[in-house]
Amino acid sequence: MSAGIVGYGVYIPKYRIKREIIGKAWSTGGRGENSIAYRDEDVITMGTEASLNAINDSGIDSSSELEAIYLGTDSCLHIEHSSLGIIGEVLRTKEEIDVADFTASPRASFAALKACQDAINAKRIKYGLVIGSEARSVSPGSPEELNCGDGAVALLLGTNNTIADIEGVYTCSTNIIDRWRDANSPYPKEYEPRFTRDYGYQRHIVKAGNAILQKLGANIGDFQHVILQQPNARMVKTAAKTMKIKPEQTQTGDLFAFLGDLGAASVLMGLAAVLDKAKPGDRILALAYGSGVSDAIALRVNEKIEEIRERVNTVESYLRSKEYLEDYVSFAKMKGALKKDISPIKLGLPPASSALWRDGREIRQLNGAKCKDCGYVNYPPSVRKICIRCGNTEFEKVILSRKGKVHTFCLSIYVPPPLESPQPIIIADLDDDNRYRALGTEIRTNKDIMIDMPVELVVRNIITEDGVGVYGNVFRPLR
C-alpha cells in the first residue's frame, strides 16, 4: 500500500485583526481579517499544538510508532538549528527518529510532505508527521503586513487506517525570482507584484494543475474540492478562472478572508478544512506555489474519515474561537514591529546550558514521579528523589494532565523585560487531582481570569536570549 493521510490537526491563534485597521494606519484599505500569533507564539509552539491534535486524532502512540517529523515553514527561526527538537520532546518521541526542516518557500510544507511520502513508500518509516507552520515577520506598511496570517497544520502519514489516499503528485519548477529574502533581512522583497502574479503564481499553479490532471487522466470536474495557495484573493480567483474551477469547488478550502496568507500552512489548512467536511469517495486537488516551484497532489477520501470525526478539533471551531485586536498599535506590539528599546534581563543560566537541556525535556513533557507508598506525585522527577510528603524513595513515572481549573492566581504588574505585564502566575488543580504552578498566557487584563476558570497547559516561548528560546508549559484559558 502507498502512503496516505492517517490523521490531521490544526492550530489557529486566538487573536485576529481586521485588514481595514491595518490599511487605515497606512491610508489604504483592506477586506477580511488575519490570524495573529500571540507574543509568546511562534512556528514551534503552533506546530506543537497542531501536532498534538494530529496525534490525538489519529490514535497512534507517538512515543513508539512515530518515526519521522518534517517541518515546512517560511518563518524558520534559525539558519542553523532545527525547530523540531521541542516538538519531538512534547510528543515524547523516541531518539531513533528522522527530523528535517524545509524552508525558503511558502511551498516548503509540500516539500516536507513529498519527502515523508517517499520515506513511507520506500518502507524506511511506518508513520511520519508533516507540519506546516507560519508566523512571518512583516515589514510595516507592506502588502505582506496587510495580508499575512499565522497558523499551523500537521498531517500524519502512513499506510494503515488512512482517511485519504494519495492518488498522485506532480511538481514543476523554473528559475524565477519573484519574491525573496536574504539572510540579513527579516522581511521579504518583491520585484514587481504583477510579475509575481502572472509569471510566478499564475503560470506555475495552472501548469501543475493541468499536468496532474493529464497524468491521472482526469478532468477538473472530477474533483469535489480544489485548494489553491492563497497569497491573496485576487490571485486565487484568477488562477481558478483560468483552470475553469467552479466556486463551489474552492469554497470549503478557501480561508484567506478569515485567516490571511498562511504561507507554508496555507494549502494544508485548506486541506484540513476540506477533510473536516468531506464525504467518502470525494476527490481533492491541492495546488501549492512558492519560489518558482509548484506542487500538485490529488487525494481520494475513504470511509475511515467518518471514524475520526468526533476526535477532530475542526478548522471551524478555531475560526469561531477568536478575539479581535481593536487598534493597530496592539497589532504592531504583538507582531514585534513596535517594542521598547531596552536591554532584557539575563537569565541565571544561558538557554543553551547543559542544565536547561537536562531538565527541560521532562518539564515540557509534564513528567511526574508518583510515590509508591503514599501516592503523592512529585515533580520534576530528576529533582525530587525523596517524596516530599512521606520521605519514600520509590516512584513510578506518570504524565500530568494538561487540563484543569484555576485554584489561585496573581497578576504581576512589574516584571523584568522581556516579560510584559500583566504577567499571570497561576496555580491550578489539574484533572488528575495534581496541583501545578505555571505562568499564564493570553490573559491581557484581570477580566480574563478568575478562580475555577478552566485552563489548559500549552507550550509557549517564555523567553529568548542570544537567539535561543526557552520553551515551557504555561496555562491558557481553555479554548
Helices and strands as residue ranges (DSSP letters): E 4-11, E 15-18, H 19-25, E 33-36, H 43-58, E 66-72, H 84-90, E 98-102, H 108-121, E 127-134, H 143-147, E 151-158, E 164-173, E 179-180, E 189-190, H 193-195, I 196-202, H 203-216, G 220-222, E 225-228, H 233-242, H 247-250, H 256-259, G 263-265, H 266-277, E 283-290, E 293-301, G 303-311, H 315-320, E 323-324, H 328-335, H 354-364, E 367-371, E 377-378, E 395-399, E 403-412, E 423-430, E 435-439, G 446-448, E 454-465, E 468-477
